Amino acid sequence: MHRPQAGDSRPFPSPCLASHSPTSAKYSSLTEDDRLLLGPLNDREIAAEPAVWNDHTFPWRSCEAVVIRSCWDYHLKPDDFLGWIASLEATAVPIVNSSALIRWNANKTHLRANALSSRR
């Protein structure tokens, strides 16, 4: 895995990507669309691999960063998902995505608000 060097222009450390792209058990190897992220990261010497977000055996603490792209089943277990986000934060695992935005997006009441405002 690439380790940042002095003068490295990358905006964040190389992720131990469970892209570290967290995914669901159904798509543990990522979807075709999600796999498109791995090539460009690899081209930049950033080691990336998928990991299932609710796999309790996965060593999330060993990740240098986590990029959340498509956790397809998080809406089925929203409390568990948000607890997982909190556990990453509590153990200081960097989440490249905004945790506040992840929480906002997980609460789907914004969809109802958008639908109501578009009817006006």
Backbone as JSON Lines, residues from 0, in Angstrom:
{"i":0,"aa":"M","n":[0.84,-1.17,0.0],"ca":[0.0,0.0,0.0],"c":[0.89,1.24,0.0]}
{"i":1,"aa":"H","n":[0.46,2.22,-0.73],"ca":[1.2,3.48,-0.79],"c":[1.12,4.2,0.56]}
{"i":2,"aa":"R","n":[2.23,4.66,1.02],"ca":[2.27,5.51,2.22],"c":[2.64,6.91,1.77]}
{"i":3,"aa":"P","n":[1.89,7.91,2.18],"ca":[2.2,9.28,1.76],"c":[3.61,9.68,2.17]}
{"i":4,"aa":"Q","n":[4.27,10.4,1.29],"ca":[5.62,10.9,1.53],"c":[5.55,12.42,1.67]}
{"i":5,"aa":"A","n":[6.59,13.01,2.2],"ca":[6.65,14.47,2.3],"c":[6.46,15.05,0.9]}
{"i":6,"aa":"G","n":[5.62,16.04,0.77],"ca":[5.37,16.66,-0.52],"c":[4.32,15.95,-1.35]}
{"i":7,"aa":"D","n":[3.78,14.85,-0.85],"ca":[2.74,14.12,-1.56],"c":[1.52,15.03,-1.69]}
{"i":8,"aa":"S","n":[0.97,15.14,-2.88],"ca":[-0.13,16.07,-3.1],"c":[-1.5,15.46,-2.86]}
{"i":9,"aa":"R","n":[-1.57,14.25,-2.42],"ca":[-2.87,13.63,-2.18],"c":[-3.57,14.32,-1.02]}
{"i":10,"aa":"P","n":[-4.9,14.53,-1.14],"ca":[-5.62,15.26,-0.11],"c":[-5.9,14.46,1.15]}
{"i":11,"aa":"F","n":[-5.76,13.14,1.12],"ca":[-5.99,12.31,2.3],"c":[-5.12,11.08,2.2]}
{"i":12,"aa":"P","n":[-4.86,10.41,3.32],"ca":[-3.98,9.25,3.28],"c":[-4.55,8.14,2.41]}
{"i":13,"aa":"S","n":[-3.65,7.28,1.93],"ca":[-4.12,6.18,1.09],"c":[-5.07,5.31,1.89]}
{"i":14,"aa":"P","n":[-6.24,5.04,1.33],"ca":[-7.18,4.26,2.09],"c":[-6.87,2.79,2.08]}
{"i":15,"aa":"C","n":[-7.08,2.16,3.19],"ca":[-7.19,0.72,3.26],"c":[-8.65,0.58,2.91]}
{"i":16,"aa":"L","n":[-8.96,0.69,1.64],"ca":[-10.35,0.81,1.28],"c":[-11.07,-0.5,1.39]}
{"i":17,"aa":"A","n":[-11.77,-0.64,2.36],"ca":[-13.0,-1.38,2.46],"c":[-13.96,-0.42,1.91]}
{"i":18,"aa":"S","n":[-12.97,0.7,0.56],"ca":[-12.71,1.92,-0.04],"c":[-13.15,2.87,0.48]}
{"i":19,"aa":"H","n":[-11.93,1.35,1.4],"ca":[-12.35,0.34,2.02],"c":[-13.6,0.98,1.75]}
{"i":20,"aa":"S","n":[-14.3,0.09,-0.04],"ca":[-15.65,0.58,-0.23],"c":[-16.6,-0.31,0.54]}
{"i":21,"aa":"P","n":[-17.17,0.23,1.64],"ca":[-18.15,-0.6,2.32],"c":[-19.28,-0.94,1.37]}
{"i":22,"aa":"T","n":[-19.73,-2.14,1.45],"ca":[-20.8,-2.62,0.59],"c":[-21.7,-3.51,1.41]}
{"i":23,"aa":"S","n":[-22.6,-4.2,0.76],"ca":[-23.5,-5.12,1.45],"c":[-23.06,-6.55,1.16]}
{"i":24,"aa":"A","n":[-23.56,-7.49,1.93],"ca":[-23.21,-8.89,1.73],"c":[-23.64,-9.36,0.34]}
{"i":25,"aa":"K","n":[-24.77,-8.86,-0.15],"ca":[-25.26,-9.26,-1.47],"c":[-24.28,-8.86,-2.57]}
{"i":26,"aa":"Y","n":[-23.58,-7.74,-2.39],"ca":[-22.63,-7.24,-3.39],"c":[-21.23,-7.18,-2.8]}
{"i":27,"aa":"S","n":[-20.81,-8.23,-2.14],"ca":[-19.53,-8.22,-1.43],"c":[-18.33,-8.0,-2.35]}
{"i":28,"aa":"S","n":[-18.49,-8.24,-3.64],"ca":[-17.42,-7.96,-4.6],"c":[-17.66,-6.66,-5.34]}
{"i":29,"aa":"L","n":[-18.62,-5.89,-4.87],"ca":[-19.05,-4.61,-5.44],"c":[-19.87,-4.83,-6.72]}
{"i":30,"aa":"T","n":[-20.66,-3.85,-7.05],"ca":[-21.39,-3.87,-8.31],"c":[-20.43,-3.46,-9.41]}
{"i":31,"aa":"E","n":[-20.83,-3.7,-10.65],"ca":[-19.97,-3.31,-11.77],"c":[-19.64,-1.83,-11.72]}
{"i":32,"aa":"D","n":[-20.65,-1.01,-11.43],"ca":[-20.45,0.43,-11.34],"c":[-19.49,0.8,-10.21]}
{"i":33,"aa":"D","n":[-19.65,0.17,-9.05],"ca":[-18.78,0.47,-7.91],"c":[-17.35,0.03,-8.16]}
{"i":34,"aa":"R","n":[-17.15,-1.03,-8.93],"ca":[-15.78,-1.49,-9.22],"c":[-15.0,-0.49,-10.07]}
{"i":35,"aa":"L","n":[-15.71,0.42,-10.74],"ca":[-15.04,1.44,-11.55],"c":[-14.12,2.32,-10.71]}
{"i":36,"aa":"L","n":[-14.38,2.44,-9.43],"ca":[-13.56,3.26,-8.53],"c":[-12.18,2.63,-8.28]}
{"i":37,"aa":"L","n":[-12.11,1.3,-8.3],"ca":[-10.88,0.62,-7.9],"c":[-9.71,0.88,-8.84]}
{"i":38,"aa":"G","n":[-9.94,0.9,-10.15],"ca":[-8.87,1.12,-11.12],"c":[-8.16,2.45,-10.94]}
{"i":39,"aa":"P","n":[-8.91,3.57,-10.94],"ca":[-8.25,4.87,-10.74],"c":[-7.5,4.98,-9.41]}
{"i":40,"aa":"L","n":[-8.05,4.37,-8.36],"ca":[-7.33,4.39,-7.08],"c":[-6.03,3.59,-7.19]}
{"i":41,"aa":"N","n":[-6.12,2.42,-7.8],"ca":[-4.93,1.59,-7.99],"c":[-3.89,2.31,-8.84]}
{"i":42,"aa":"D","n":[-4.34,3.04,-9.87],"ca":[-3.42,3.8,-10.72],"c":[-2.65,4.83,-9.91]}
{"i":43,"aa":"R","n":[-3.22,5.28,-8.8],"ca":[-2.59,6.27,-7.92],"c":[-1.9,5.59,-6.73]}
{"i":44,"aa":"E","n":[-1.7,4.28,-6.87],"ca":[-1.04,3.46,-5.84],"c":[-1.76,3.51,-4.51]}
{"i":45,"aa":"I","n":[-3.08,3.58,-4.58],"ca":[-3.91,3.53,-3.38],"c":[-4.56,2.15,-3.35]}
{"i":46,"aa":"A","n":[-4.18,1.36,-2.36],"ca":[-4.75,0.03,-2.23],"c":[-6.22,0.16,-1.82]}
{"i":47,"aa":"A","n":[-7.08,-0.51,-2.55],"ca":[-8.51,-0.41,-2.26],"c":[-9.13,-1.8,-2.37]}
{"i":48,"aa":"E","n":[-10.07,-2.06,-1.5],"ca":[-10.78,-3.32,-1.55],"c":[-12.15,-3.14,-0.93]}
{"i":49,"aa":"P","n":[-13.11,-3.94,-1.38],"ca":[-14.44,-3.85,-0.78],"c":[-14.5,-4.59,0.55]}
{"i":50,"aa":"A","n":[-15.41,-4.16,1.4],"ca":[-15.67,-4.86,2.66],"c":[-17.13,-4.63,3.02]}
{"i":51,"aa":"V","n":[-17.75,-5.63,3.58],"ca":[-19.15,-5.53,3.96],"c":[-19.25,-4.72,5.25]}
{"i":52,"aa":"W","n":[-20.03,-3.65,5.23],"ca":[-20.08,-2.7,6.34],"c":[-20.45,-3.35,7.66]}
{"i":53,"aa":"N","n":[-21.31,-4.35,7.65],"ca":[-21.73,-4.97,8.91],"c":[-21.07,-6.33,9.16]}
{"i":54,"aa":"D","n":[-19.9,-6.54,8.56],"ca":[-19.1,-7.73,8.84],"c":[-18.28,-7.44,10.1]}
{"i":55,"aa":"H","n":[-18.71,-8.02,11.2],"ca":[-18.07,-7.73,12.5],"c":[-16.66,-8.32,12.6]}
{"i":56,"aa":"T","n":[-16.27,-9.16,11.65],"ca":[-14.91,-9.71,11.68],"c":[-13.92,-8.85,10.9]}
{"i":57,"aa":"F","n":[-14.42,-7.86,10.15],"ca":[-13.52,-7.03,9.36],"c":[-12.78,-6.06,10.26]}
{"i":58,"aa":"P","n":[-11.46,-5.95,10.1],"ca":[-10.65,-5.06,10.97],"c":[-10.69,-3.6,10.53]}
{"i":59,"aa":"W","n":[-11.8,-2.92,10.77],"ca":[-11.95,-1.53,10.34],"c":[-10.87,-0.63,10.92]}
{"i":60,"aa":"R","n":[-10.4,-0.93,12.11],"ca":[-9.35,-0.09,12.73],"c":[-8.05,-0.11,11.94]}
{"i":61,"aa":"S","n":[-7.86,-1.12,11.09],"ca":[-6.63,-1.2,10.31],"c":[-6.69,-0.34,9.05]}
{"i":62,"aa":"C","n":[-7.84,0.25,8.76],"ca":[-7.99,1.08,7.57],"c":[-7.41,2.47,7.8]}
{"i":63,"aa":"E","n":[-6.74,2.95,6.8],"ca":[-6.25,4.32,6.86],"c":[-7.37,5.29,6.54]}
{"i":64,"aa":"A","n":[-8.37,4.83,5.8],"ca":[-9.53,5.65,5.47],"c":[-10.63,4.75,4.91]}
{"i":65,"aa":"V","n":[-11.84,5.23,5.02],"ca":[-13.0,4.52,4.48],"c":[-13.75,5.48,3.57]}
{"i":66,"aa":"V","n":[-14.03,5.02,2.36],"ca":[-14.83,5.78,1.41],"c":[-16.14,5.03,1.25]}
{"i":67,"aa":"I","n":[-17.22,5.68,1.61],"ca":[-18.53,5.05,1.52],"c":[-19.16,5.43,0.19]}
{"i":68,"aa":"R","n":[-19.49,4.4,-0.56],"ca":[-20.08,4.62,-1.87],"c":[-21.47,4.01,-1.95]}
{"i":69,"aa":"S","n":[-21.59,2.69,-1.82],"ca":[-22.88,2.03,-2.0],"c":[-23.05,0.9,-0.98]}
{"i":70,"aa":"C","n":[-23.56,1.24,0.16],"ca":[-23.92,0.23,1.16],"c":[-25.37,-0.11,0.91]}
{"i":71,"aa":"W","n":[-25.61,-1.03,0.0],"ca":[-26.93,-1.26,-0.56],"c":[-28.01,-1.64,0.45]}
{"i":72,"aa":"D","n":[-27.67,-2.18,1.57],"ca":[-28.72,-2.65,2.49],"c":[-28.78,-1.86,3.79]}
{"i":73,"aa":"Y","n":[-28.13,-0.72,3.87],"ca":[-28.1,0.04,5.12],"c":[-29.5,0.46,5.57]}
{"i":74,"aa":"H","n":[-30.39,0.69,4.63],"ca":[-31.74,1.13,4.97],"c":[-32.56,0.04,5.67]}
{"i":75,"aa":"L","n":[-32.11,-1.22,5.56],"ca":[-32.81,-2.32,6.23],"c":[-32.44,-2.4,7.71]}
{"i":76,"aa":"K","n":[-31.28,-1.84,8.06],"ca":[-30.79,-1.83,9.44],"c":[-30.22,-0.46,9.75]}
{"i":77,"aa":"P","n":[-31.04,0.58,9.71],"ca":[-30.5,1.94,9.85],"c":[-29.8,2.19,11.18]}
{"i":78,"aa":"D","n":[-30.32,1.64,12.27],"ca":[-29.67,1.86,13.56],"c":[-28.29,1.2,13.6]}
{"i":79,"aa":"D","n":[-28.2,0.0,13.03],"ca":[-26.9,-0.69,12.97],"c":[-25.92,0.09,12.1]}
{"i":80,"aa":"F","n":[-26.41,0.59,10.96],"ca":[-25.56,1.34,10.05],"c":[-25.02,2.6,10.72]}
{"i":81,"aa":"L","n":[-25.91,3.36,11.35],"ca":[-25.47,4.58,12.01],"c":[-24.57,4.28,13.2]}
{"i":82,"aa":"G","n":[-24.81,3.15,13.86],"ca":[-23.9,2.71,14.93],"c":[-22.53,2.37,14.38]}
{"i":83,"aa":"W","n":[-22.48,1.78,13.19],"ca":[-21.2,1.47,12.55],"c":[-20.45,2.76,12.23]}
{"i":84,"aa":"I","n":[-21.17,3.75,11.7],"ca":[-20.53,5.04,11.41],"c":[-19.96,5.63,12.71]}
{"i":85,"aa":"A","n":[-20.75,5.58,13.78],"ca":[-20.29,6.1,15.07],"c":[-19.07,5.34,15.58]}
{"i":86,"aa":"S","n":[-19.04,4.03,15.34],"ca":[-17.89,3.24,15.8],"c":[-16.63,3.6,15.02]}
{"i":87,"aa":"L","n":[-16.76,3.89,13.73],"ca":[-15.6,4.35,12.96],"c":[-15.08,5.67,13.53]}
{"i":88,"aa":"E","n":[-16.01,6.57,13.82],"ca":[-15.61,7.86,14.38],"c":[-14.97,7.68,15.75]}
{"i":89,"aa":"A","n":[-15.53,6.82,16.57],"ca":[-15.03,6.61,17.94],"c":[-13.62,6.02,17.94]}
{"i":90,"aa":"T","n":[-13.3,5.25,16.92],"ca":[-11.97,4.65,16.85],"c":[-11.03,5.45,15.96]}
{"i":91,"aa":"A","n":[-11.49,6.65,15.55],"ca":[-10.68,7.58,14.75],"c":[-10.3,7.02,13.39]}
{"i":92,"aa":"V","n":[-11.14,6.14,12.83],"ca":[-10.93,5.7,11.45],"c":[-11.47,6.8,10.55]}
{"i":93,"aa":"P","n":[-10.63,7.4,9.71],"ca":[-11.11,8.5,8.87],"c":[-12.15,8.04,7.86]}
{"i":94,"aa":"I","n":[-13.26,8.75,7.82],"ca":[-14.29,8.52,6.81],"c":[-14.17,9.67,5.84]}
{"i":95,"aa":"V","n":[-13.88,9.36,4.58],"ca":[-13.67,10.41,3.59],"c":[-14.96,11.18,3.35]}
{"i":96,"aa":"N","n":[-16.1,10.48,3.34],"ca":[-17.39,11.13,3.19],"c":[-17.73,11.86,4.49]}
{"i":97,"aa":"S","n":[-18.53,12.88,4.41],"ca":[-18.96,13.6,5.6],"c":[-19.91,12.74,6.43]}
{"i":98,"aa":"S","n":[-19.57,12.51,7.69],"ca":[-20.43,11.73,8.57],"c":[-21.79,12.4,8.74]}
{"i":99,"aa":"A","n":[-21.8,13.7,8.82],"ca":[-23.07,14.43,8.96],"c":[-23.94,14.21,7.72]}
{"i":100,"aa":"L","n":[-23.34,14.22,6.55],"ca":[-24.1,13.99,5.33],"c":[-24.59,12.54,5.25]}
{"i":101,"aa":"I","n":[-23.77,11.61,5.7],"ca":[-24.19,10.2,5.73],"c":[-25.41,10.05,6.63]}
{"i":102,"aa":"R","n":[-25.37,10.66,7.8],"ca":[-26.51,10.58,8.72],"c":[-27.76,11.23,8.12]}
{"i":103,"aa":"W","n":[-27.59,12.37,7.51],"ca":[-28.72,13.07,6.88],"c":[-29.33,12.19,5.79]}
{"i":104,"aa":"N","n":[-28.47,11.6,4.96],"ca":[-28.95,10.78,3.85],"c":[-29.61,9.5,4.35]}
{"i":105,"aa":"A","n":[-29.16,8.97,5.47],"ca":[-29.75,7.74,6.01],"c":[-31.16,7.97,6.54]}
{"i":106,"aa":"N","n":[-31.46,9.2,6.93],"ca":[-32.79,9.56,7.41],"c":[-33.6,10.0,6.19]}
{"i":107,"aa":"K","n":[-34.41,9.11,5.67],"ca":[-35.08,9.36,4.39],"c":[-36.24,10.35,4.45]}
{"i":108,"aa":"T","n":[-36.43,11.01,5.59],"ca":[-37.51,12.0,5.65],"c":[-37.25,13.17,4.71]}
{"i":109,"aa":"H","n":[-35.99,13.37,4.31],"ca":[-35.7,14.45,3.36],"c":[-36.37,14.19,2.01]}
{"i":110,"aa":"L","n":[-36.62,12.93,1.67],"ca":[-37.29,12.62,0.41],"c":[-38.73,13.12,0.43]}
{"i":111,"aa":"R","n":[-39.41,12.93,1.56],"ca":[-40.78,13.41,1.7],"c":[-40.81,14.93,1.62]}
{"i":112,"aa":"A","n":[-39.87,15.58,2.3],"ca":[-39.82,17.04,2.27],"c":[-39.59,17.55,0.85]}
{"i":113,"aa":"N","n":[-38.71,16.89,0.11],"ca":[-38.45,17.29,-1.28],"c":[-39.69,17.09,-2.15]}
{"i":114,"aa":"A","n":[-40.39,15.97,-1.95],"ca":[-41.59,15.7,-2.72],"c":[-42.66,16.74,-2.45]}
{"i":115,"aa":"L","n":[-42.83,17.1,-1.18],"ca":[-43.83,18.11,-0.83],"c":[-43.49,19.47,-1.41]}
{"i":116,"aa":"S","n":[-42.22,19.83,-1.36],"ca":[-41.83,21.15,-1.87],"c":[-41.93,21.21,-3.4]}
{"i":117,"aa":"S","n":[-41.78,20.1,-4.08],"ca":[-41.86,20.1,-5.55],"c":[-43.31,20.18,-6.03]}
{"i":118,"aa":"R","n":[-44.27,19.88,-5.16],"ca":[-45.69,19.96,-5.53],"c":[-46.22,21.39,-5.47]}
{"i":119,"aa":"R","n":[-45.49,22.25,-4.82],"ca":[-45.96,23.64,-4.64],"c":[-45.73,24.46,-5.86]}
